[in-house]
Amino acid sequence: MTSSFVTASPAVTGVTHHTAEVNGTTLHYASAGDTGSPILLVHGWPESWWAFRDVIPLLAATHRVFAVDLRGFGDSGIPDGDHDLATMAEDLHRLVAHLGVGPVHVTCQDISGGPVFAFAATHPGDVLSFTGVETTLPGYGWEMLADVRNGGSWHVGFLAAPGIPELFLAGRERVMLDWAVSVMTMAPGGVTEADLDEFARTYARPGGWRGTEGLYRSSLTGGDRMRALAESRPLTVPVLAVDGINAPFTERTMRQVADDVTAVSIPDVGHFVAQEAPAAFATAVGDFVDRVDRSR
């Protein structure tokens, strides 16, 4: 079942909002465009579909575009039970089947690399191409992000601890978001006060940190399973690795789990590429998926 959805997010011209009942939860997604091959955009942390607000209209000029909120994020449901990367991967498979537009060009950012890779590897018939943006995978470098002795960040373990994010961040969502943006961005004004207000709105929901907690925890503990999956089912579709400040972090990971990899580095941006450089982001993704479409 699909239904239209009225979100509290600011309006974006040409973008409509919907929900889909899949895999025991309600997924909210935004859509735009009515021609061309489909592109599915999957946000990272601390984000929602809104991270792609400026990218969607650019891609929708020639493609059907869908930007989903993962379970426990944005305006999607916060069901009881698991919010781990494997469950989110299955959510994406069920969503593509529900939309009836597959296979899709799928794009992930940041921590959504794990569930999106698991989705693409487990359901290769759903995927035309894979784009990873400023991302890595459990078992392939993700764990180092939590290693504070060697340059990792305190927030990874904090967000993965059961019950801790909501205990300490309820009512202080903007404090956490302000910190994240201050240390992860380079382009002035790339993430605005209005953007932070929108993200904070969704994290302030009851249980609003549950998706973050489950995804971080399963990413920290899922390295062996991810390596086994990647070794048994490497990506066979074309892959685009997009890096900003952390280049060549994404490229290095993607070359270990796929054969056909194109790498792009976008200069003068931090970690939030879609928000800091939406035009360059849309050009990189659009040119790549167009090339894949022409080769089919």
C-alpha positions as CSV (number, residue, x, y, z in Angstrom):
1,M,0.0,0.0,0.0
2,T,1.3,3.5,-1.0
3,S,-0.2,6.7,0.3
4,S,0.5,10.3,-0.1
5,F,2.1,11.9,2.9
6,V,2.1,15.4,4.4
7,T,5.4,16.1,5.9
8,A,6.5,18.9,8.2
9,S,9.6,19.4,6.0
10,P,9.7,22.6,3.9
11,A,8.4,22.2,0.4
12,V,10.7,21.4,-2.4
13,T,9.4,22.3,-5.9
14,G,8.4,19.2,-7.8
15,V,8.8,16.8,-4.9
16,T,5.9,14.8,-3.5
17,H,5.8,12.7,-0.4
18,H,4.6,9.2,0.2
19,T,4.6,6.2,2.6
20,A,4.9,2.5,1.9
21,E,4.0,-0.3,4.3
22,V,6.9,-2.8,3.9
23,N,8.7,-5.3,6.1
24,G,6.8,-4.5,9.2
25,T,7.3,-0.7,9.1
26,T,6.2,2.4,7.4
27,L,8.8,4.0,5.1
28,H,8.5,7.6,4.1
29,Y,10.0,8.6,0.7
30,A,10.1,11.7,-1.5
31,S,9.8,11.4,-5.2
32,A,10.2,13.5,-8.3
33,G,10.5,13.2,-12.1
34,D,8.4,11.0,-14.4
35,T,10.9,9.9,-17.1
36,G,14.2,8.1,-17.3
37,S,15.7,5.3,-15.3
38,P,15.0,5.3,-11.6
39,I,17.5,6.6,-9.0
40,L,17.1,5.7,-5.3
41,L,18.9,8.0,-2.9
42,V,19.7,6.8,0.7
43,H,20.9,9.2,3.3
44,G,23.5,8.9,6.0
45,W,23.9,10.3,9.5
46,P,22.8,12.7,10.9
47,E,20.5,13.0,8.0
48,S,17.2,12.1,6.4
49,W,15.9,12.4,2.8
50,W,16.3,16.1,3.2
51,A,20.0,15.8,2.7
52,F,19.2,15.5,-1.0
53,R,16.8,18.4,-1.2
54,D,18.9,20.3,-3.7
55,V,20.0,17.2,-5.6
56,I,16.6,15.8,-6.3
57,P,15.3,18.5,-8.7
58,L,18.6,18.3,-10.7
59,L,18.5,14.6,-11.2
60,A,14.7,14.6,-11.7
61,A,15.1,16.6,-14.9
62,T,16.0,13.3,-16.7
63,H,15.3,10.6,-14.2
64,R,12.7,9.3,-11.8
65,V,14.1,10.0,-8.3
66,F,13.2,8.5,-5.0
67,A,14.8,9.5,-1.7
68,V,13.9,7.3,1.3
69,D,14.1,7.7,5.0
70,L,15.5,4.5,6.5
71,R,13.5,2.9,9.3
72,G,13.9,4.9,12.5
73,F,15.1,8.0,10.6
74,G,13.3,11.1,9.2
75,D,9.6,10.6,8.9
76,S,9.7,6.8,8.6
77,G,8.3,4.5,11.2
78,I,10.1,3.5,14.4
79,P,8.8,0.0,14.9
80,D,9.7,-2.3,17.8
81,G,12.4,-4.7,17.0
82,D,15.6,-4.5,14.9
83,H,16.9,-1.4,13.3
84,D,20.1,-3.1,12.1
85,L,21.7,-2.9,8.7
86,A,20.4,-6.3,7.5
87,T,16.8,-5.3,8.3
88,M,17.3,-2.0,6.5
89,A,18.7,-3.8,3.5
90,E,15.6,-5.9,3.3
91,D,13.4,-2.8,3.7
92,L,15.1,-1.4,0.5
93,H,14.4,-4.6,-1.4
94,R,10.8,-4.6,-0.4
95,L,10.5,-0.8,-1.2
96,V,11.9,-1.3,-4.7
97,A,9.4,-4.2,-5.3
98,H,6.6,-2.0,-3.9
99,L,7.4,0.9,-6.1
100,G,7.5,-1.3,-9.2
101,V,10.2,0.6,-10.9
102,G,13.2,-1.7,-10.4
103,P,15.9,-2.3,-11.1
104,V,17.3,1.0,-9.8
105,H,20.5,3.0,-9.7
106,V,21.1,3.2,-5.9
107,T,23.2,5.8,-4.1
108,C,24.3,5.7,-0.5
109,Q,26.0,8.2,1.8
110,D,28.0,7.7,5.0
111,I,26.7,5.0,7.3
112,S,24.1,3.8,4.8
113,G,26.9,2.1,2.9
114,G,26.4,-1.0,4.9
115,P,22.6,-1.6,4.4
116,V,22.8,-0.4,0.8
117,F,25.7,-2.7,-0.1
118,A,23.9,-5.6,1.6
119,F,20.8,-4.8,-0.4
120,A,22.7,-4.7,-3.7
121,A,24.7,-7.8,-3.0
122,T,21.7,-9.9,-1.7
123,H,19.3,-8.7,-4.4
124,P,21.4,-8.0,-7.5
125,G,18.3,-8.1,-9.7
126,D,17.1,-4.9,-8.0
127,V,20.2,-2.8,-8.9
128,L,21.5,-1.2,-12.1
129,S,24.4,0.5,-10.5
130,F,25.8,1.4,-7.1
131,T,27.1,4.8,-6.0
132,G,28.9,5.1,-2.6
133,V,29.5,8.6,-1.3
134,E,31.9,9.2,1.6
135,T,31.3,5.7,2.8
136,T,32.9,2.4,3.8
137,L,31.7,-0.9,5.0
138,P,31.9,-3.0,8.2
139,G,35.0,-5.2,7.9
140,Y,36.6,-2.9,5.3
141,G,37.6,0.1,7.4
142,W,34.3,1.1,9.1
143,E,35.6,0.0,12.6
144,M,38.5,2.4,12.5
145,L,36.0,5.3,12.7
146,A,35.4,4.2,16.3
147,D,39.1,3.8,17.2
148,V,39.7,7.0,19.2
149,R,43.3,6.0,19.8
150,N,44.0,6.3,16.0
151,G,42.0,9.2,14.8
152,G,38.5,7.8,15.2
153,S,35.6,9.7,16.8
154,W,34.0,9.3,20.2
155,H,30.5,9.6,18.7
156,V,30.5,6.2,16.9
157,G,30.6,4.2,20.1
158,F,28.3,6.7,21.9
159,L,25.6,6.4,19.2
160,A,25.9,2.6,19.2
161,A,25.4,2.1,22.9
162,P,21.9,0.7,23.7
163,G,19.6,3.5,25.1
164,I,22.4,6.0,25.5
165,P,21.7,8.4,22.6
166,E,18.1,9.0,23.6
167,L,19.0,9.2,27.3
168,F,21.5,12.0,26.7
169,L,20.2,13.7,23.6
170,A,16.5,14.0,24.2
171,G,15.8,17.8,24.1
172,R,19.4,18.4,22.9
173,E,19.2,17.2,19.4
174,R,20.5,20.5,17.9
175,V,23.6,20.3,20.2
176,M,24.6,17.0,18.6
177,L,23.8,18.1,15.1
178,D,25.6,21.4,15.5
179,W,28.7,19.5,16.6
180,A,28.5,17.0,13.7
181,V,28.2,19.8,11.1
182,S,31.0,21.8,12.7
183,V,33.6,19.0,12.4
184,M,32.4,17.3,9.1
185,T,31.8,20.2,6.7
186,M,34.1,22.5,4.7
187,A,31.8,24.5,2.4
188,P,30.5,27.5,4.3
189,G,26.7,27.5,4.4
190,G,26.5,24.0,2.8
191,V,24.4,22.9,5.8
192,T,22.1,25.8,6.9
193,E,20.3,26.6,10.1
194,A,17.1,25.6,8.4
195,D,18.6,22.2,7.5
196,L,19.6,21.6,11.1
197,D,16.2,22.5,12.3
198,E,14.7,20.0,9.9
199,F,17.0,17.2,10.9
200,A,16.5,18.1,14.6
201,R,12.7,17.9,14.1
202,T,12.9,14.2,13.1
203,Y,15.5,13.2,15.7
204,A,13.3,14.8,18.4
205,R,10.5,12.3,17.8
206,P,9.9,9.7,20.6
207,G,12.4,7.0,19.8
208,G,14.0,9.3,17.2
209,W,17.5,8.0,17.9
210,R,16.6,4.3,17.6
211,G,17.4,4.0,13.9
212,T,20.8,5.6,14.5
213,E,21.5,3.4,17.5
214,G,20.6,0.1,15.7
215,L,22.5,1.0,12.5
216,Y,25.7,2.1,14.3
217,R,25.7,-1.0,16.6
218,S,25.1,-3.5,13.8
219,S,27.9,-1.7,11.8
220,L,30.3,-2.1,14.6
221,T,29.6,-5.7,15.2
222,G,28.9,-6.9,11.6
223,G,32.4,-6.9,10.0
224,D,32.7,-10.7,9.7
225,R,29.2,-11.0,8.2
226,M,29.8,-8.2,5.8
227,R,33.2,-9.6,4.6
228,A,31.6,-13.0,4.1
229,L,28.8,-11.4,2.0
230,A,31.2,-9.3,0.0
231,E,33.5,-12.2,-0.7
232,S,30.7,-14.5,-1.8
233,R,28.7,-11.9,-3.7
234,P,30.9,-9.0,-4.9
235,L,29.1,-6.3,-6.8
236,T,28.8,-7.1,-10.5
237,V,27.2,-3.8,-11.5
238,P,29.1,-0.7,-12.3
239,V,30.2,1.2,-9.1
240,L,30.9,4.9,-8.6
241,A,32.9,6.0,-5.6
242,V,32.5,9.6,-4.7
243,D,34.8,11.2,-2.1
244,G,35.1,14.6,-0.5
245,I,37.5,15.4,2.3
246,N,38.2,11.8,3.1
247,A,39.4,10.7,-0.4
248,P,40.3,8.0,-1.3
249,F,38.4,6.3,1.6
250,T,35.3,5.3,-0.4
251,E,37.3,4.3,-3.5
252,R,39.6,2.1,-1.4
253,T,36.6,0.2,0.0
254,M,34.8,-0.1,-3.3
255,R,37.8,-1.6,-5.1
256,Q,37.8,-4.4,-2.6
257,V,34.1,-5.4,-3.2
258,A,33.5,-4.7,-6.9
259,D,35.3,-5.1,-10.2
260,D,34.0,-2.1,-12.2
261,V,34.8,1.0,-10.2
262,T,34.9,4.6,-11.2
263,A,36.3,7.1,-8.7
264,V,35.5,10.8,-8.4
265,S,36.8,13.2,-5.9
266,I,34.9,16.5,-5.4
267,P,37.2,19.2,-4.2
268,D,36.7,21.7,-1.4
269,V,33.9,19.8,0.3
270,G,33.7,17.9,3.6
271,H,31.7,14.8,4.5
272,F,28.2,16.0,3.5
273,V,28.8,16.1,-0.3
274,A,25.2,16.2,-1.4
275,Q,24.5,19.3,0.8
276,E,27.9,21.0,0.4
277,A,28.1,20.6,-3.4
278,P,24.7,19.5,-4.8
279,A,25.4,20.5,-8.4
280,A,28.7,18.6,-8.5
281,F,27.1,15.7,-6.7
282,A,24.2,15.6,-9.2
283,T,26.6,15.9,-12.2
284,A,28.8,13.0,-10.9
285,V,25.8,10.7,-10.3
286,G,23.9,11.8,-13.4
287,D,26.8,11.4,-15.8
288,F,27.6,8.0,-14.2
289,V,24.1,6.5,-14.4
290,D,23.6,7.9,-17.9
291,R,26.8,6.1,-19.0
292,V,25.5,2.9,-17.4
293,D,22.2,3.3,-19.1
294,R,23.8,3.8,-22.5
295,S,25.9,0.6,-22.0
296,R,22.9,-1.6,-21.3
